Amino acid sequence: MTQAGPAALTNEEVGRYSRHLIMPEVGMEGQLKLKAARVLCIGAGGLGSPVALYLTAAGVGTIGIVDFDTVDHSNLQRQIIHGTPDVGRSKLESAKARLNALNPEVEVVTYEMALSSQNALGLFTDYDMVVDGTDNFPTRYLVNDACVLTGKPNVYGSISRFEGQATVFAAEDGPCYRCMFPEPPPPGLVPSCAEGGVLGILPGVVGTLQATEAIKLILGVGESLVGRFLLFDALKMRFRELKVRQDPNCPVCGEHPTVTTPIDYDQFCGITPPVPAATPTSGSTDATVEELKTRLDRQDSFLLLDVREQREFEICRIPGSVLIPLGELPARMSELDGHADVIVHCKSGVRSRKAVALLRDAGYTRTRNLQGGILAWIDRVDPTLPRY
């Protein structure tokens, strides 16, 4: 990747980047390429933290960051760009302050918004490449398609529990994300980090790999991960890789593309927007936490079923709830006999919605999902319980 850049480094920059400058693969020419480069990071979370920190330390001239979240205590176990004093603060404000302190020579541009089909192409056009630090499938497909359509490499990474993945999609003559994953998994099949957990150091490993690939692309050195899908197992401390080829029938990067502009990615991934808690629709199978509190106070006759895991139940629970993890529910439905009225909850409402579908198919027709799960209960009913 070549860029027209500034004529020289300042004396301060020479001192800062001296360990780069004495490497023949980088040198003055390479450092000037880094200074002229513009990299857009999608997310300032687990993957975005090491990516932004290392690209900033390396002297990438312009770092763009897209995020719209605030710092939560649960982020601090892995999102190392933020600190305890930043809890409640905008992630973009926190990240920018940390990056400016690390290297004031780098311009940090922030976009406090959700990446969407309406804004992705315009954002990507202004950058040399995109580093994907997202944690959901609709945004991954959006990032991929927008990268292909704007001709920008997509430095990809993903994490879950003890496992991580990294590659470079949408590079010239290389495959894109859709070449490897033509269809998204069914909604709820792959748990998010919030549902399944993640080893705190894992995004540090994968994010550092992404930053390394970005720097190599800028410098034009080494062998990139284009066409190679790297898998990392932290439990076994083992890397392996898969070969990925460009699919000539790919609807985005193939010979006859049918996706020529961003689409509705929630619809593509089969995701239905949740009904707002304050305005449940008529006939909805959902219950609100306020309704649950009223029924508990009245001591109504019903079963409050918790379908989280035992380890989650030990962290916090709603009084009176009975635990049957979702994976055990099909074999333990007989335990619900005699309970005509059931309200099911999990952490946020995803697993419990699946449980409701299972139970209703099995004949438990008076089964309802708790909107927002125990997190909504904590936010709106009992804030003394710990969030996780």
BARONU-50205 format. One record per residue (C-alpha): residue in three letters; x, y, z. Coordinates in pm, 1 decimal. Example, Ala and Ser with C-alpha at 12.3 -4.5 7.8 and 13.67 -1.06 7.14 Angstrom:
<atoms>
(atom 'ala'; (1230.0; -450.0; 780.0)),
(atom 'ser'; (1367.0; -106.0; 714.0)),
</atoms>
This chain:
<atoms>
(atom 'met'; (0.0; 0.0; 0.0)),
(atom 'thr'; (152.5; 330.1; -104.9)),
(atom 'gln'; (63.9; 676.6; 11.8)),
(atom 'ala'; (178.4; 1026.3; -63.7)),
(atom 'gly'; (293.2; 1151.7; 272.4)),
(atom 'pro'; (479.1; 1426.9; 452.7)),
(atom 'ala'; (834.5; 1511.0; 349.4)),
(atom 'ala'; (1005.2; 1439.9; 679.8)),
(atom 'leu'; (970.5; 1342.3; 1042.4)),
(atom 'thr'; (1025.6; 1593.3; 1319.4)),
(atom 'asn'; (1312.5; 1542.8; 1562.1)),
(atom 'glu'; (1059.4; 1433.6; 1824.6)),
(atom 'glu'; (913.1; 1176.1; 1584.6)),
(atom 'val'; (1258.3; 1043.2; 1498.2)),
(atom 'gly'; (1321.4; 984.8; 1867.5)),
(atom 'arg'; (979.9; 827.3; 1921.4)),
(atom 'tyr'; (1004.9; 588.5; 1627.1)),
(atom 'ser'; (1378.4; 521.4; 1640.3)),
(atom 'arg'; (1333.5; 145.3; 1687.0)),
(atom 'his'; (1130.2; 140.3; 1366.1)),
(atom 'leu'; (1374.0; 358.1; 1176.9)),
(atom 'ile'; (1667.1; 123.0; 1227.7)),
(atom 'met'; (1473.7; -171.6; 1085.8)),
(atom 'pro'; (1536.1; -219.0; 713.1)),
(atom 'glu'; (1173.7; -330.4; 662.6)),
(atom 'val'; (1049.3; 3.5; 797.2)),
(atom 'gly'; (1314.1; 277.1; 793.8)),
(atom 'met'; (1234.6; 639.8; 721.2)),
(atom 'glu'; (1031.4; 557.4; 412.2)),
(atom 'gly'; (812.0; 309.5; 599.8)),
(atom 'gln'; (759.5; 541.6; 894.3)),
(atom 'leu'; (645.3; 814.0; 657.7)),
(atom 'lys'; (397.7; 565.6; 507.4)),
(atom 'leu'; (263.4; 501.3; 855.7)),
(atom 'lys'; (238.4; 874.0; 922.8)),
(atom 'ala'; (41.1; 926.7; 601.8)),
(atom 'ala'; (-191.5; 630.3; 660.9)),
(atom 'arg'; (-555.0; 655.8; 765.6)),
(atom 'val'; (-710.5; 357.8; 946.5)),
(atom 'leu'; (-1073.0; 331.0; 1058.8)),
(atom 'cys'; (-1144.2; 115.0; 1365.6)),
(atom 'ile'; (-1498.5; -13.0; 1410.5)),
(atom 'gly'; (-1545.3; -31.3; 1786.5)),
(atom 'ala'; (-1351.4; 87.3; 2091.0)),
(atom 'gly'; (-1404.3; -231.6; 2288.4)),
(atom 'gly'; (-1212.6; -554.8; 2338.6)),
(atom 'leu'; (-1054.6; -575.0; 1992.9)),
(atom 'gly'; (-1055.0; -202.6; 1925.8)),
(atom 'ser'; (-851.1; -131.6; 2239.9)),
(atom 'pro'; (-525.6; -307.9; 2142.0)),
(atom 'val'; (-572.9; -216.5; 1775.5)),
(atom 'ala'; (-603.6; 155.0; 1845.0)),
(atom 'leu'; (-329.7; 156.3; 2108.1)),
(atom 'tyr'; (-71.2; -19.5; 1892.3)),
(atom 'leu'; (-154.6; 167.5; 1572.5)),
(atom 'thr'; (-126.6; 493.1; 1763.4)),
(atom 'ala'; (201.1; 390.5; 1922.9)),
(atom 'ala'; (332.1; 288.6; 1579.3)),
(atom 'gly'; (263.4; 634.0; 1439.1)),
(atom 'val'; (-29.4; 572.3; 1204.0)),
(atom 'gly'; (-113.2; 932.4; 1120.4)),
(atom 'thr'; (-493.0; 923.9; 1142.5)),
(atom 'ile'; (-699.0; 682.7; 1349.6)),
(atom 'gly'; (-1076.0; 693.8; 1308.7)),
(atom 'ile'; (-1295.0; 520.8; 1566.8)),
(atom 'val'; (-1667.2; 441.4; 1538.7)),
(atom 'asp'; (-1856.1; 363.2; 1859.5)),
(atom 'phe'; (-2165.9; 480.6; 2046.1)),
(atom 'asp'; (-2138.7; 297.6; 2378.5)),
(atom 'thr'; (-2035.8; 407.2; 2727.1)),
(atom 'val'; (-1777.0; 243.9; 2952.5)),
(atom 'asp'; (-1919.2; -15.5; 3192.0)),
(atom 'his'; (-1749.0; -194.8; 3479.3)),
(atom 'ser'; (-1785.2; -522.5; 3287.1)),
(atom 'asn'; (-1571.1; -378.8; 3005.4)),
(atom 'leu'; (-1260.8; -327.7; 3217.2)),
(atom 'gln'; (-1163.9; -695.8; 3229.4)),
(atom 'arg'; (-1056.9; -678.3; 2862.9)),
(atom 'gln'; (-1107.1; -328.9; 2714.3)),
(atom 'ile'; (-768.2; -197.7; 2823.5)),
(atom 'ile'; (-798.2; 141.1; 2657.0)),
(atom 'his'; (-1042.3; 241.5; 2934.0)),
(atom 'gly'; (-988.1; 271.6; 3309.0)),
(atom 'thr'; (-1199.5; 267.0; 3622.9)),
(atom 'pro'; (-1239.7; 648.2; 3627.3)),
(atom 'asp'; (-1392.3; 622.1; 3277.2)),
(atom 'val'; (-1694.6; 414.8; 3386.0)),
(atom 'gly'; (-2005.7; 593.0; 3262.3)),
(atom 'arg'; (-1804.7; 799.4; 3014.5)),
(atom 'ser'; (-1838.0; 779.4; 2637.4)),
(atom 'lys'; (-1601.3; 513.9; 2505.0)),
(atom 'leu'; (-1493.5; 751.9; 2232.4)),
(atom 'glu'; (-1402.8; 1025.0; 2480.9)),
(atom 'ser'; (-1214.7; 775.8; 2695.4)),
(atom 'ala'; (-1030.7; 621.1; 2400.4)),
(atom 'lys'; (-936.9; 954.5; 2246.5)),
(atom 'ala'; (-795.2; 1083.9; 2574.7)),
(atom 'arg'; (-586.5; 767.7; 2619.0)),
(atom 'leu'; (-457.0; 774.5; 2260.7)),
(atom 'asn'; (-374.1; 1146.2; 2275.0)),
(atom 'ala'; (-176.0; 1082.7; 2592.0)),
(atom 'leu'; (4.3; 792.4; 2426.8)),
(atom 'asn'; (99.0; 977.6; 2109.0)),
(atom 'pro'; (-4.0; 1339.6; 2050.1)),
(atom 'glu'; (145.4; 1320.7; 1698.4)),
(atom 'val'; (-149.5; 1104.5; 1584.8)),
(atom 'glu'; (-484.7; 1254.7; 1486.1)),
(atom 'val'; (-774.0; 1066.3; 1646.4)),
(atom 'val'; (-1109.0; 1121.9; 1474.4)),
(atom 'thr'; (-1419.5; 996.0; 1654.9)),
(atom 'tyr'; (-1762.8; 908.0; 1517.1)),
(atom 'glu'; (-2020.4; 869.5; 1792.6)),
(atom 'met'; (-2276.7; 673.7; 1596.0)),
(atom 'ala'; (-2385.2; 323.3; 1508.9)),
(atom 'leu'; (-2237.5; 205.1; 1181.0)),
(atom 'ser'; (-2526.5; 165.9; 938.1)),
(atom 'ser'; (-2608.0; 99.7; 575.1)),
(atom 'gln'; (-2664.8; 472.3; 538.8)),
(atom 'asn'; (-2328.2; 596.0; 666.3)),
(atom 'ala'; (-2077.3; 313.2; 606.3)),
(atom 'leu'; (-1976.9; 393.7; 248.5)),
(atom 'gly'; (-1919.0; 760.7; 324.7)),
(atom 'leu'; (-1706.7; 679.5; 629.0)),
(atom 'phe'; (-1497.1; 410.5; 461.5)),
(atom 'thr'; (-1417.1; 624.6; 157.8)),
(atom 'asp'; (-1199.1; 856.5; 367.6)),
(atom 'tyr'; (-973.2; 577.2; 498.0)),
(atom 'asp'; (-711.8; 338.8; 357.5)),
(atom 'met'; (-841.8; 34.6; 541.3)),
(atom 'val'; (-1093.9; -74.9; 802.7)),
(atom 'val'; (-1022.9; -280.7; 1115.4)),
(atom 'asp'; (-1332.2; -472.6; 1223.7)),
(atom 'gly'; (-1368.2; -495.2; 1602.4)),
(atom 'thr'; (-1741.2; -566.1; 1606.1)),
(atom 'asp'; (-1917.3; -839.7; 1802.4)),
(atom 'asn'; (-2234.7; -906.2; 1602.9)),
(atom 'phe'; (-2313.2; -1058.8; 1266.1)),
(atom 'pro'; (-2518.3; -778.6; 1105.8)),
(atom 'thr'; (-2232.6; -532.2; 1151.2)),
(atom 'arg'; (-1972.1; -783.8; 1030.6)),
(atom 'tyr'; (-2162.5; -832.6; 705.1)),
(atom 'leu'; (-2208.8; -457.3; 673.9)),
(atom 'val'; (-1836.1; -392.3; 727.3)),
(atom 'asn'; (-1750.6; -660.6; 472.3)),
(atom 'asp'; (-1986.7; -534.9; 203.9)),
(atom 'ala'; (-1889.8; -170.8; 253.8)),
(atom 'cys'; (-1520.0; -263.2; 232.8)),
(atom 'val'; (-1573.6; -450.1; -94.5)),
(atom 'leu'; (-1784.2; -169.6; -239.7)),
(atom 'thr'; (-1528.8; 99.0; -146.5)),
(atom 'gly'; (-1221.9; -110.2; -225.2)),
(atom 'lys'; (-1082.5; -105.3; 129.5)),
(atom 'pro'; (-911.5; -401.1; 300.2)),
(atom 'asn'; (-1106.7; -542.3; 594.9)),
(atom 'val'; (-871.8; -645.0; 877.6)),
(atom 'tyr'; (-1098.7; -891.9; 1052.7)),
(atom 'gly'; (-1096.2; -1035.2; 1403.1)),
(atom 'ser'; (-1345.5; -1210.5; 1628.5)),
(atom 'ile'; (-1337.9; -1365.4; 1975.5)),
(atom 'ser'; (-1545.5; -1598.7; 2191.1)),
(atom 'arg'; (-1459.3; -1754.1; 2526.9)),
(atom 'phe'; (-1107.1; -1898.1; 2466.5)),
(atom 'glu'; (-1100.3; -1884.8; 2086.6)),
(atom 'gly'; (-1015.2; -1613.6; 1836.5)),
(atom 'gln'; (-994.3; -1564.3; 1461.0)),
(atom 'ala'; (-811.4; -1319.0; 1238.5)),
(atom 'thr'; (-761.9; -1260.1; 866.9)),
(atom 'val'; (-768.8; -989.9; 600.7)),
(atom 'phe'; (-1079.0; -984.1; 383.1)),
(atom 'ala'; (-1167.0; -775.0; 78.1)),
(atom 'ala'; (-807.1; -712.7; -25.8)),
(atom 'glu'; (-723.6; -700.2; -396.5)),
(atom 'asp'; (-776.3; -1045.5; -549.9)),
(atom 'gly'; (-854.8; -1186.7; -204.7)),
(atom 'pro'; (-1172.2; -1337.9; -60.4)),
(atom 'cys'; (-1427.4; -1143.4; 139.8)),
(atom 'tyr'; (-1619.0; -1243.8; 452.5)),
(atom 'arg'; (-1911.4; -1369.9; 244.5)),
(atom 'cys'; (-1680.6; -1601.9; 48.2)),
(atom 'met'; (-1619.4; -1789.9; 372.2)),
(atom 'phe'; (-1954.1; -1729.9; 542.0)),
(atom 'pro'; (-2219.7; -1693.5; 268.3)),
(atom 'glu'; (-2505.4; -1713.4; 519.8)),
(atom 'pro'; (-2524.0; -1591.7; 880.4)),
(atom 'pro'; (-2591.6; -1844.3; 1156.6)),
(atom 'pro'; (-2946.7; -1864.0; 1294.4)),
(atom 'pro'; (-3015.5; -1585.5; 1547.3)),
(atom 'gly'; (-2904.5; -1682.6; 1896.5)),
(atom 'leu'; (-2702.8; -1986.4; 1786.5)),
(atom 'val'; (-2364.9; -1820.5; 1852.0)),
(atom 'pro'; (-2359.5; -1656.7; 2196.9)),
(atom 'ser'; (-2218.0; -1308.7; 2228.3)),
(atom 'cys'; (-1937.7; -1231.8; 2472.6)),
(atom 'ala'; (-2203.6; -1095.4; 2708.3)),
(atom 'glu'; (-2380.1; -1433.2; 2702.5)),
(atom 'gly'; (-2093.2; -1681.3; 2669.0)),
(atom 'gly'; (-1809.3; -1488.1; 2828.0)),
(atom 'val'; (-1457.2; -1424.0; 2700.7)),
(atom 'leu'; (-1111.1; -1466.1; 2847.5)),
(atom 'gly'; (-997.5; -1111.3; 2919.4)),
(atom 'ile'; (-659.1; -1141.9; 2749.6)),
(atom 'leu'; (-796.1; -1304.1; 2431.6)),
(atom 'pro'; (-892.2; -977.6; 2255.7)),
(atom 'gly'; (-543.0; -853.2; 2335.8)),
(atom 'val'; (-394.7; -1140.0; 2135.3)),
(atom 'val'; (-636.8; -1113.9; 1841.9)),
(atom 'gly'; (-641.2; -733.6; 1838.1)),
(atom 'thr'; (-261.3; -726.9; 1830.1)),
(atom 'leu'; (-270.1; -963.7; 1532.7)),
(atom 'gln'; (-509.8; -724.6; 1358.5)),
(atom 'ala'; (-284.9; -427.1; 1429.4)),
(atom 'thr'; (12.6; -622.7; 1296.4)),
(atom 'glu'; (-170.2; -699.9; 972.8)),
(atom 'ala'; (-274.1; -336.6; 932.5)),
(atom 'ile'; (84.9; -216.0; 974.3)),
(atom 'lys'; (215.6; -477.3; 728.0)),
(atom 'leu'; (-43.2; -367.2; 470.7)),
(atom 'ile'; (58.9; -4.5; 512.8)),
(atom 'leu'; (429.2; -85.0; 483.1)),
(atom 'gly'; (380.8; -338.7; 203.8)),
(atom 'val'; (603.4; -593.4; 375.5)),
(atom 'gly'; (579.4; -957.0; 477.6)),
(atom 'glu'; (313.5; -1215.9; 402.7)),
(atom 'ser'; (-33.4; -1099.1; 495.7)),
(atom 'leu'; (-329.3; -1310.2; 609.2)),
(atom 'val'; (-509.7; -1251.1; 280.0)),
(atom 'gly'; (-647.0; -1592.6; 184.1)),
(atom 'arg'; (-549.6; -1741.0; 521.8)),
(atom 'phe'; (-791.4; -1767.5; 813.1)),
(atom 'leu'; (-599.0; -1784.5; 1140.3)),
(atom 'leu'; (-757.7; -1960.6; 1438.6)),
(atom 'phe'; (-624.2; -1931.0; 1792.5)),
(atom 'asp'; (-710.7; -2160.9; 2083.5)),
(atom 'ala'; (-592.8; -2001.8; 2407.3)),
(atom 'leu'; (-664.1; -2310.8; 2617.6)),
(atom 'lys'; (-434.3; -2525.2; 2406.5)),
(atom 'met'; (-210.3; -2229.0; 2312.2)),
(atom 'arg'; (-227.4; -2337.5; 1952.0)),
(atom 'phe'; (-259.5; -2158.5; 1619.8)),
(atom 'arg'; (-383.5; -2318.2; 1301.2)),
(atom 'glu'; (-496.6; -2175.9; 970.5)),
(atom 'leu'; (-742.8; -2248.2; 693.6)),
(atom 'lys'; (-707.3; -2155.0; 329.2)),
(atom 'val'; (-982.9; -1927.1; 200.4)),
(atom 'arg'; (-1038.5; -1868.5; -171.5)),
(atom 'gln'; (-1240.1; -1604.2; -344.9)),
(atom 'asp'; (-1579.3; -1739.0; -449.5)),
(atom 'pro'; (-1657.7; -1646.1; -811.6)),
(atom 'asn'; (-2026.6; -1670.9; -720.6)),
(atom 'cys'; (-1999.5; -1442.2; -418.3)),
(atom 'pro'; (-2289.4; -1194.1; -426.4)),
(atom 'val'; (-2057.6; -906.7; -329.0)),
(atom 'cys'; (-1706.6; -969.6; -466.6)),
(atom 'gly'; (-1783.5; -1239.1; -726.7)),
(atom 'glu'; (-1788.4; -1218.5; -1102.9)),
(atom 'his'; (-2154.3; -1114.7; -1116.2)),
(atom 'pro'; (-2229.8; -933.5; -789.2)),
(atom 'thr'; (-2591.1; -888.9; -687.7)),
(atom 'val'; (-2521.6; -681.1; -374.9)),
(atom 'thr'; (-2409.8; -345.4; -510.1)),
(atom 'thr'; (-2516.6; -127.7; -219.5)),
(atom 'pro'; (-2554.1; -192.1; 155.6)),
(atom 'ile'; (-2871.0; -380.6; 249.0)),
(atom 'asp'; (-3079.2; -430.0; 564.9)),
(atom 'tyr'; (-2837.1; -646.2; 763.9)),
(atom 'asp'; (-3067.2; -710.6; 1059.5)),
(atom 'gln'; (-3317.6; -857.3; 817.3)),
(atom 'phe'; (-3043.3; -1052.0; 637.3)),
(atom 'cys'; (-2935.0; -1204.9; 970.1)),
(atom 'gly'; (-3294.2; -1281.4; 1071.8)),
(atom 'ile'; (-3296.7; -1040.4; 1363.5)),
(atom 'thr'; (-3629.7; -890.6; 1468.0)),
(atom 'pro'; (-3605.3; -563.8; 1659.9)),
(atom 'pro'; (-3720.2; -611.3; 2021.1)),
(atom 'val'; (-4045.8; -460.2; 2135.3)),
(atom 'pro'; (-3975.9; -160.8; 2364.0)),
(atom 'ala'; (-4042.7; -253.0; 2726.0)),
(atom 'ala'; (-4263.2; 48.4; 2786.6)),
(atom 'thr'; (-4493.4; -25.3; 2492.8)),
(atom 'pro'; (-4557.1; -399.6; 2457.6)),
(atom 'thr'; (-4764.2; -491.4; 2157.4)),
(atom 'ser'; (-5112.9; -628.7; 2189.7)),
(atom 'gly'; (-5100.4; -1005.2; 2229.4)),
(atom 'ser'; (-4727.0; -1002.5; 2299.9)),
(atom 'thr'; (-4590.5; -1306.4; 2482.4)),
(atom 'asp'; (-4352.2; -1077.7; 2671.6)),
(atom 'ala'; (-4382.8; -963.0; 3031.1)),
(atom 'thr'; (-4220.7; -647.2; 3165.7)),
(atom 'val'; (-4011.4; -641.0; 3480.8)),
(atom 'glu'; (-4264.7; -402.2; 3634.2)),
(atom 'glu'; (-4539.5; -656.0; 3575.9)),
(atom 'leu'; (-4321.2; -929.0; 3725.6)),
(atom 'lys'; (-4254.9; -718.4; 4035.1)),
(atom 'thr'; (-4628.9; -660.3; 4082.1)),
(atom 'arg'; (-4706.5; -1030.4; 4050.4)),
(atom 'leu'; (-4430.9; -1126.2; 4293.1)),
(atom 'asp'; (-4554.9; -869.3; 4546.0)),
(atom 'arg'; (-4909.9; -1006.1; 4512.3)),
(atom 'gln'; (-4773.2; -1358.4; 4553.3)),
(atom 'asp'; (-4953.4; -1471.8; 4238.9)),
(atom 'ser'; (-4935.0; -1837.7; 4146.9)),
(atom 'phe'; (-4687.3; -1876.1; 3859.8)),
(atom 'leu'; (-4341.2; -2017.8; 3790.3)),
(atom 'leu'; (-4047.8; -1783.5; 3731.4)),
(atom 'leu'; (-3806.8; -1993.0; 3523.6)),
(atom 'asp'; (-3442.0; -1888.7; 3491.1)),
(atom 'val'; (-3270.7; -2047.5; 3187.5)),
(atom 'arg'; (-2921.9; -1907.2; 3247.2)),
(atom 'glu'; (-2625.9; -2120.5; 3353.0)),
(atom 'gln'; (-2553.7; -2217.3; 3715.2)),
(atom 'arg'; (-2250.2; -1987.3; 3728.0)),
(atom 'glu'; (-2471.1; -1692.5; 3626.8)),
(atom 'phe'; (-2736.2; -1790.1; 3881.9)),
(atom 'glu'; (-2467.1; -1774.7; 4150.9)),
(atom 'ile'; (-2382.3; -1415.2; 4052.5)),
(atom 'cys'; (-2735.6; -1280.4; 4092.8)),
(atom 'arg'; (-3092.5; -1404.1; 4078.2)),
(atom 'ile'; (-3449.3; -1279.3; 4096.5)),
(atom 'pro'; (-3611.7; -1395.5; 4422.8)),
(atom 'gly'; (-3831.8; -1699.5; 4375.0)),
(atom 'ser'; (-3681.1; -1803.7; 4042.3)),
(atom 'val'; (-3616.6; -2168.2; 3954.8)),
(atom 'leu'; (-3307.2; -2255.2; 3751.9)),
(atom 'ile'; (-3316.6; -2489.0; 3451.8)),
(atom 'pro'; (-3040.4; -2396.2; 3202.8)),
(atom 'leu'; (-3158.4; -2367.9; 2844.5)),
(atom 'gly'; (-2946.2; -2663.2; 2730.5)),
(atom 'glu'; (-3112.5; -2886.9; 2990.7)),
(atom 'leu'; (-3467.3; -2765.7; 2930.3)),
(atom 'pro'; (-3579.2; -3023.6; 2668.4)),
(atom 'ala'; (-3491.8; -3310.5; 2907.1)),
(atom 'arg'; (-3640.2; -3141.7; 3214.5)),
(atom 'met'; (-3972.8; -3011.1; 3090.0)),
(atom 'ser'; (-4157.2; -3259.8; 3308.7)),
(atom 'glu'; (-4044.2; -3054.9; 3607.8)),
(atom 'leu'; (-4277.2; -2778.4; 3489.0)),
(atom 'asp'; (-4590.4; -2993.9; 3509.4)),
(atom 'gly'; (-4847.6; -2837.6; 3737.7)),
(atom 'his'; (-4734.9; -2484.5; 3652.1)),
(atom 'ala'; (-4983.4; -2353.5; 3400.7)),
(atom 'asp'; (-4843.1; -1999.6; 3409.2)),
(atom 'val'; (-4467.5; -1958.4; 3338.2)),
(atom 'ile'; (-4250.1; -1649.0; 3295.8)),
(atom 'val'; (-3904.8; -1725.2; 3156.1)),
(atom 'his'; (-3597.1; -1507.5; 3189.0)),
(atom 'cys'; (-3226.1; -1511.7; 3113.1)),
(atom 'lys'; (-2964.9; -1235.4; 3118.1)),
(atom 'ser'; (-3101.9; -1008.8; 2845.6)),
(atom 'gly'; (-3393.9; -1191.2; 2686.0)),
(atom 'val'; (-3229.4; -1383.3; 2400.3)),
(atom 'arg'; (-3204.3; -1731.2; 2551.0)),
(atom 'ser'; (-3537.2; -1698.7; 2728.9)),
(atom 'arg'; (-3709.4; -1620.0; 2400.1)),
(atom 'lys'; (-3574.9; -1948.6; 2261.0)),
(atom 'ala'; (-3693.7; -2126.5; 2576.8)),
(atom 'val'; (-4042.6; -1982.1; 2535.4)),
(atom 'ala'; (-4055.5; -2115.8; 2178.9)),
(atom 'leu'; (-3948.9; -2462.1; 2297.5)),
(atom 'leu'; (-4204.8; -2466.5; 2576.5)),
(atom 'arg'; (-4491.6; -2341.4; 2365.2)),
(atom 'asp'; (-4414.6; -2605.1; 2099.9)),
(atom 'ala'; (-4429.5; -2865.3; 2377.1)),
(atom 'gly'; (-4774.7; -2751.0; 2484.5)),
(atom 'tyr'; (-4692.2; -2500.0; 2758.4)),
(atom 'thr'; (-4900.3; -2231.8; 2592.9)),
(atom 'arg'; (-4916.8; -1994.3; 2889.7)),
(atom 'thr'; (-4545.1; -1923.0; 2879.7)),
(atom 'arg'; (-4409.7; -1569.4; 2846.1)),
(atom 'asn'; (-4068.7; -1412.7; 2801.7)),
(atom 'leu'; (-3934.6; -1146.3; 3039.4)),
(atom 'gln'; (-3832.3; -844.8; 2832.9)),
(atom 'gly'; (-3470.7; -748.5; 2893.1)),
(atom 'gly'; (-3405.8; -1035.8; 3133.5)),
(atom 'ile'; (-3239.9; -993.2; 3469.8)),
(atom 'leu'; (-3045.8; -689.4; 3343.2)),
(atom 'ala'; (-3375.1; -503.5; 3300.1)),
(atom 'trp'; (-3478.4; -621.0; 3648.1)),
(atom 'ile'; (-3157.0; -476.0; 3791.6)),
(atom 'asp'; (-3192.7; -149.3; 3598.6)),
(atom 'arg'; (-3558.1; -83.7; 3676.1)),
(atom 'val'; (-3648.4; -284.2; 3986.9)),
(atom 'asp'; (-3354.0; -388.5; 4204.6)),
(atom 'pro'; (-3029.6; -196.6; 4140.1)),
(atom 'thr'; (-2869.8; -357.0; 4449.6)),
(atom 'leu'; (-2802.3; -673.6; 4246.7)),
(atom 'pro'; (-2466.2; -687.0; 4065.4)),
(atom 'arg'; (-2461.3; -648.1; 3686.3)),
(atom 'tyr'; (-2237.8; -878.4; 3487.0)),
</atoms>
